[in-house]
Amino acid sequence: MAVQGIWSGTISFSLVAIPVRLVTAVEPGRVSFRLLHNKDYSPLARRMFCPEEETKVPGMRSSGDTKSRLINTC
């Protein structure tokens, strides 16, 4: 079964041109983010508890890094 492109174009860098085709997703999915401890990047549980250090982390001290991952600043 051929995939129908919803957009096609070319990206050019100097003398090099790269053809690009944008297609729809094959299957629906969900993107989820995890809160990470700032010191060791271990995942935090929803109850705002760091399992590596066994300490409770206040909810107001967590911040989002929009470029890569959510990081907690405890």
C-alpha positions in Angstrom: 0.0 0.0 0.0 1.5 3.3 -1.1 1.7 6.1 1.5 0.1 9.4 0.3 2.2 12.4 1.0 0.5 15.5 2.4 3.3 17.9 1.5 6.5 17.6 -0.6 9.3 20.0 -1.1 13.1 20.4 -1.2 15.6 21.5 1.4 18.7 23.1 -0.2 22.2 23.6 1.3 24.5 25.4 -1.2 24.7 23.0 -4.2 23.0 20.1 -2.4 19.2 19.7 -2.7 17.4 17.0 -0.6 13.8 16.0 -1.5 11.4 15.8 1.4 7.9 14.3 1.7 5.7 14.8 4.7 3.2 11.9 5.4 0.5 11.3 8.0 1.2 9.1 11.0 0.8 5.4 10.4 -0.8 4.7 13.7 -2.1 7.0 16.4 0.1 7.4 19.5 0.4 9.4 22.7 3.4 11.4 23.7 4.1 11.5 27.4 6.8 13.2 29.5 8.4 12.1 32.7 9.7 14.4 35.5 13.4 13.8 36.1 15.5 14.6 39.2 17.9 17.4 38.4 21.0 15.7 40.0 20.9 12.2 38.7 18.1 12.3 36.1 16.2 9.4 37.7 12.4 9.5 37.0 10.2 11.0 39.7 6.9 9.3 40.7 3.6 11.3 40.5 3.7 11.8 44.3 6.8 14.0 43.7 9.2 11.6 45.4 12.8 11.0 44.3 13.5 7.2 44.6 17.2 7.6 44.3 17.6 10.0 47.3 14.4 8.9 49.0 13.3 12.5 49.6 10.0 14.2 48.9 10.2 17.0 46.3 7.9 20.0 46.6 5.7 20.4 43.5 6.4 24.1 43.0 10.1 23.4 42.4 9.6 21.4 39.2 10.1 23.2 35.9 9.7 22.2 32.3 12.5 22.2 29.7 10.6 22.8 26.5 13.5 21.6 24.3 14.3 18.1 25.6 12.8 16.9 28.8 11.1 17.9 32.0 13.6 18.4 34.8 12.9 18.8 38.5 15.2 21.4 40.3 15.5 19.9 43.7 
